[in-house]
C-alpha cells in the first residue's frame, strides 16, 4: 500500500493503464525498475506518457531536490581531422580535405587560460583522431594546460581518444590513464558511447571503439579514481529497448564502481549527419521526436536516478526552451556555458556558441527551481537565492562568435590548417 507523497501521486493517476500503473507504483516505492519494466514504460503513450513524466519529476524532487545546476566551462575541439568515418558525424574531415584544422598546443592553452579569466572552472577537450598522432600527445597537452592554468579542471578525452592514445603510444589502457591523471587530467567524458549495443554500432560506425573496449576504458578510469560522465546518442536506427539495455549496462557499472557523475542524453542532430544527408544508413530517423526526448529523460530518471542522481538536459542539442521543459521530466542539470562547441554545430544544431549564467538562471527560475553553479564533480560553488544574480563577464559579451570564433570560421580560415603528413 502506498503512503505519503507516493500514495497521493499514484491516487491522482488512477487513469493510468493497468499495465503501467504497478510499474510506476513500484518505482515510487523505491524499487529498482527492471529492464522488462523499463521497456514497458518506454512504450507509454498519451496519458501514460504524461504519468511517466509526473513520476519522473517526483523522483527528481526526492533524489536531487529543487536545485538545478550548471557549470561554467569552455569547450575546445582542437582538431576535426579524423581517421574514422562515423556516419553520424558531420564534424570530422579527412586529412586530405582543405577544411581540416589542428590547433597548436599554445592555442589550446590560450583558450583554456582565457576561459579561466572569464570565470570558467572547467575546460572540456575532445576532438577527432588525426593520423600519425604522437601517442603521448594527450598527455603532453594535459600537462601544458595544467602548468599554465593549474586551478582549471581538465575534463577531457573520450574513451575513443584514450584507446587511440594507448594504441599509438604502446602503453596499456591502465598505464595511459595513470599518466593522464599524473599530468593533471581531472575527469573523462563518457562520450563515444552512442548506443552500447555492438550490432547498432556496426551499422552506424563500423570500426569505432567497441562496447567491450568502451566499458574497459571507463571502468579502468573509475578504478584509478578518474570519474567520468556517461552519455547516450539516440534518434537514428535504435529502438527504445536499446535505450533501456544501454541504461541497464550503465547502472550495473555504477553499482560496481560509483564512478559516473551524471547521465547526458544526446539526441542525434541529423540534418548534416552523413547517415541522413548522404543516405548512408537505411532506415535512419531524422533525429528524435520531442516526445522521445522527453521520454528519454523521464526513463533515465527512473532507471538511473537512484544510482546516478544527476540527469542533464542539453541545451546544445535541444535548444534552451526544450532543455528547460526537461527540468520537469526528470532532469536536474543544464550542463555548461560551453563558449565554443563545434561537433553539434557542424551537424546542424542551431545552438552551441554560448549561453551565459544569467540566461541559465532565467531558464531555471522560470521553471520554478533554484539555480546553482557547480564544479565538474557536482560540488556546489554557489546557490543563488531569490533576488540574487550572478556577476559573470560572460554575460557582458555581446558577440560571442566575434570574441571566441566559431566552427564555421575555423574551417574557412587557413590559420590553423592541418598539415598533411
N, C-alpha and C positions, 0 to 999 in steps of 0.2 A: 504494500500500500504506500502511495506517495504522500509525503508530508511537506509542509512549509512551501517555499517558493516553487519547488519542483512539482508538488501536487497541484498547486494553484495554476501553474502554467499549463500543465497537462490537462487539467479540468477544462480550461478555456479552449483547448484544442480537441474537443470531443468530435469534431468533424473530420479529423484525420482518418485516413483509410485504415481498415482493420489490420492490414499487413504491416504498415509502418508505425502505427501507434505504440505497440510494445517495444519496438526498437528504440524509438525516441524516449520512451519511459525508462528503459534500461540505461540509456546514455545520461539522462537527468539524474538517475540514482547513482551515477558514478561508475557504472560497469563499462569495461572496455568494449568498443564497437568492433565486432569481428569482421573479417573480410566479407563473409556472406552477407552480414547486415549492412556493411558499407556499400556493397554493390546494390542492394535493395534500395538504400537511401539515394544512391546516385541515379536511380530511375524515377525519383519523385517528380511529379508534375503538378501544375495547378496549385490547389490549396495545400497539397502535401509539400510542395516546394516551399511555400511560404512558412509552413510549420517547421521545416528543416532549418530555415534561416532564423526563425524565432528561437529555436532550441540552441542553435549555434551562438546566437547573441547572448543568451542566458549563460552558456558555458564560458563564453569570453568574459562575461562580467565576473563570474566566480573565479576563473583562473588568472585573469590579468587585470581585473578592476576597470576603473573608468579612465585611467591614464592612457593616452596614445603617444607613442614615442616616435622620434626621428633622430637621425644622426647628421651632423654637418660634415660632409665629405666631398672629395673630388675624385672623379673617375679619370683614369689615364689609360687609354688603349694605345700602347706605344708603337704597334705596327699592325697593319692589315694584311700583310703578306703571310700566306699560309700554304702548307703542303697538302692540307686536307681539302676536300671538296664536298662539304656537308650541304645537303640540298636545302636546308632551312636557313642557311647563312648568306646574307647579301653583303656582309661586311668585308669578307676576305677577298684578296686579289692574288692571282698567280704572280710569281716573282718576275715574270716577263712583261707584266702589264704596266702601263705608264702611270696608273693611279696608285701603285704600291708606294707606301711610305714606311719609314722607320725612324722613330725619334731617338736621337742620341741620349746616352745616359745623362749628360748635363742638362738636356731639355726636360727630361722626366723629373730630375731633381729640382729644376727651376719651378716646374709646375707644382710639385709637392710643397716646396717652400712657400710659394705664393698662396697655396691653399691654406697652409698653417697660419700665415699672416692675416688671412681673411676669416680666421676663426675655426677652420676645419680641424677635427680631431682624428680624421682618418683619410688615407689615400687608398683607393681601390684600383688595383692594376691587373688587367687581363688583356690578352692580345692574340694575334694569330701565331702560327708556328712556322717561322721562316726557315727556309732550307739552310743547311750548314751552320745553324746557330751554335755558338760555343756552349757546350754543355753546362758551364758554370755561369752563364750569363745572368740567370735569375738570381743566383746567389750574390754575384757582384753588384747587380742593380739594387738589391735589397740592402747590401752593406753601404752603398753610396748614399741612399736615401736616409738610412739610419744615422750616418755620420753627419749629414747636413741638417737634418731635422729630427733629432733624437726623440722628441716628445710626440711625434706623429705616429699613430698606429698604422702599420702596414698590413692591409687586408688584400692579399694578392695571390695570383697564380691558381688557376683551375686545376683539378686533378689531371686533366689532359696535359696541361703545361708541366706539371710536376713529373708526369710519366715521360714526357718528351725530354725534359732536362735530365732525368735519370738515365734514359737511354743514351742521350748524346754525351753525357759525362762518364758513363760506365759505372756509376755509383748505384747501389741498391736503393730502392724507394726509401727505406727507413733512414739510411745514411744521408741521402739527399735532403730529406725533410729536416733531419737534425742539423745539417749545415745551414739550411734556410733559417731555421729558428735561431741558431747561433749568430747569424748575420743580422737578425732583427725582425724577421717575419713574425707578425702577431697572430693573424688568423688566415684561414684559407676559404675562398669562396667555394661553395658546394655546387658550382655550375658544371657544365658538360655532362649533366645528368640526363637532360631531356626526359625520356621515359626509360626507366630502369627495367627494360624488357628487351632481351637480345634480338628477338625476331623483329620488333619495331625498329630498333637501332640499325639493323642490317638493311632495312628499307629506306630510312631517311638519311643515314650517314654511315654507309659501309666503310670500314677501316677506322672508325672513330674508337676511342677508348671503350673497352667492353664493360659490361656490368660488373664482372668479376674484378677487373682492374680498378674501376671506379671505387668499388667497395674497399679494395685493398688500400688505395691511397688514403681514403677518408678514415678508415679505422686505424691505419698506421699513424696518421696525423693525430688522431684522438689519443692514441696510446702514448704519444710523445708530449702530450699536453698542448697541442695545437688545436684549438677549437675551430669549427667550420660552420658555415651556413648549409642549408640544403634547398634544392630547387626542383621544380618540375616544369617542363615545357609541353604545353598541350594545345589542341585545336588543329591538329593535322590529320593523321591517319589512325590515331589511337582511339580506344573506346573508354567509357567511364570505368569499366572493370580494370583497365590498365592503370587508371589513376589510383584506385584502391589498392591494388597489389604494390604499386610504387610506394604509397604511403605506409603500407604494412612493412615493407622492407626497411624504410627509414625508421619506423617505430622500433623495429627489432634491434637495429643498430643503436638507437638512442638508449634503449633499455640496457644494452651491454656496455656502452661507453659513456653516455651522458655528454657527448662532445658537441652536439649540434646546438647552435644558439637560436636558430629560427628556421622557419619554412617559408619559402618565397615562391608562390605560383606565378609562372611567366607564360602568358598566352602568346601564341605564335603571331608575330606581325607578318602577314602573308604577302602584302602587295608586291614587294620586290624580292621576296624569297624565291630562289630558283625552282624549288619544288612546285611552286604555284605559277610564277611568272613564265617559266620555261616548260611547264608541264612535265617535270622530271619524275614525279611520283603520282601514279594513277590513284584516283580517289581522294586526293588531299582536299581537306576542307579549307575555306577561306578564313582561317583563324577560328577562335572560339566565339560562340554567341554570347550576348550579355547574360542570358540565363546560365550558360555554362560557367562563365566567370564567377558569378555569384555562388553558384552551386559548389564550385571547386573550393572556394574559401570556407564555405559552411562545412563541407565534408572534412576539410583539413582541420578545422577546429574540433570536430567530434572525433576524428581518427587520431589526431596528433596532440591536441591541446593538453591532455593530462601529462604528457612527457616532454613536450616542446615549450609550451606556454606562449611563445611568440609566433604569430602568423602575420606576415607582411602583405600589404597590398601595394602594388607597383604603379605609381602614377606615371612612370615612363611608358609602361605597356598599356595601361587602361585609361590614361588621362586623369587629371585631378578630380573630375566630377565622379567618375565611377569608382576611383580609389577611395573617395570619401564615403560613398554608399557602402562599400565593402566593410567599413568600420561598424556597420550594423548587421553584418553577416558573418562575424567571427574574427575579423582582423583587428589587431591592436597596435600596428606599427605602419608608418608611411614610408619607410626606407630613408633615403638620404637626399641631400640637396643636389648632389652629383656634379654640378658646374659644367662638366663635359660628359657626353655619352654618345658613343659612335655606333655601337652594334645594333641597337634597336632603331636608331635614327636612319641608318643605312638601309634597313629593311622596310622603311616607310612610316615609322612611328612619327606622330606629329609632336611628340614631347620628348625631352631628353636633355635640353641645354641646362636649365637651372630653374628650380622652384625654391625661393628663399624661405627662411624661417618664418617670416611674417605671414606669407601666404599659407604655409603649412599650418600655422596657428589658426588662421581664419577657417580653414577647412575643418580642423579638429573641433574648434569651438562651435562651429555651425552644426556639427554632428552631435552636440551636447556632451562633449568629452573634454578632458583636461590635457593640454599639450605639455610635453616634457622632452627636453633634449637628452639624449643618451649617448653613451660611448658604444664602441663596436660590440662589447660583451654585455650590453644592456644594463650597465650601471647607469643610474640616473644622475645626470650632471646638474640639471635644474628643472624643477617642476614649476610651471607658470600658472599662478592662481588668477582669479578674476581681476581684470584691470591691469595685469602685468604682461608686458610685451617684450620680446627680445630686442636687443640693440645689436644688430648684425650688419657689418659692412656689405654683406651680400645683398641686403635689401635696398641698398643705395645704388646698385649698378643698374643703369637704365638699358644698356645694350650688351647683353651677355655675350653674344656672338662676336661683337667688335672687341670686347675685352679679352675673352678667352679663346676665341677661334671656334671653328666648328668642323665637323667631318667633311662637309661639302667643300669648305675652303682648303682643308688639309690635303685632300686628294687632288685638288686642282692646282695646288701650289707645287713648285719644284724644290722648295726649301729643304724638305726632309725626304726627298725622293729616295726610294730603296735602290741601292746599288746592286745590280745583278752580279752574282758571284759564280 
